[in-house]
Amino acid sequence: MPTDNKSKPTSRVLALLELLQAKQQVSGAELAQTMGVDARTVRRYIGHLQALGVPVQARRGCDGGYQLGPGHKLPPLMFTQDETLALAMGLRAARELGLHGILPAIASTQAKLERVSPKNLQKRLRDVSEVVAMEARDGRSAALPRSQELLALSAAARAQQRVELLYRAPSGEASVREVDVYGLAFRAGAWYAVGHCHLRRALRCFRLDRVEAVEARPASFLRPKGFDVLGHLAQAIAELPRTHSVQMRLHTDLATAQRHIAPELGRLDGSRGTLSLHAQIDDLAALAREIGRWPFAWRVIKPAALRRELQELGERLQNLAAHP
């Protein structure tokens, strides 16, 4: 399983080499501040590079600093674990934007990276490309997982290998779960792993910022063919218990409703010949404003509090329209 860069000095030494490559000369104080270490650690990293044969030259005095010797060039495509993750996520996010003019460029970039990269980097790129889904419309800031958990889970999902998670619930209670991870997804400002939890014997969604450890288990699984990670996640978020349980009847067809109602708002049900919306909501006033945008007729079944919110919203709008 990948380890954290903070506990792996090699990645810090490579990062320092990148900084030296980017500038003709840089002071020890600037290197220390940029990397978040002290001056003594910088000198130790410089010593590591010199021991590897990298010609780092030091100049003393008020104008002193460090610089690479003439003619030194970095080997191509030397990436740390976090840089690899940034590359893979950047390509995945760009593809999800759906801009047709850049799709060929994204594909060619991915192909070039895989062709010239070391095998471990090729595997990281394929893991993320194949099992990570992102909701491109979501512009909220993310609750960030640690990179080693995201990489470990994407690798396990692609290899269809069971993992053991140390997971901390919102209440603070920790549990150990064996999970068959079907895929990873970004939605509603957070990263999730979606898969079969053997403890609960059901599909579950795990927020990655609450995953404290990942360990591969000696067991494999078969991911359901065509499993929709984002679709399942949207439905799971919509069905989380909240303050108000809402049921509405919609006087339109399913396709029109899907164009105007976000999946995370609630579940659309047309199984009984009429189209219904079932939702769990905390803020009825916000829901009332959302309902006002729908271009079709509807009827509130429950709760009565939602009908009052809609009446109050209508009265406010009428008052504003009557007084220009």
SULPEDA-V25109 format. One record per helix or strand. SS is the DSSP state (alpha for helix, beta for strand). FROM is the first residue (numbers start at 1). LEN is the number of residues. If there is no record, write none. Layout:
BEGIN
ss->SS from->FROM len->LEN
ss->SS from->FROM len->LEN
END
This chain:
BEGIN
ss->alpha from->5 len->3
ss->alpha from->9 len->14
ss->beta from->26 len->1
ss->alpha from->28 len->8
ss->alpha from->39 len->13
ss->beta from->56 len->4
ss->beta from->65 len->4
ss->alpha from->81 len->16
ss->alpha from->100 len->17
ss->alpha from->119 len->13
ss->beta from->132 len->3
ss->beta from->143 len->1
ss->alpha from->147 len->13
ss->beta from->161 len->8
ss->beta from->174 len->14
ss->beta from->190 len->8
ss->beta from->202 len->6
ss->alpha from->208 len->3
ss->beta from->211 len->10
ss->alpha from->229 len->10
ss->beta from->244 len->8
ss->alpha from->254 len->7
ss->alpha from->263 len->3
ss->beta from->267 len->3
ss->beta from->275 len->7
ss->alpha from->284 len->8
ss->beta from->297 len->6
ss->alpha from->304 len->19
END
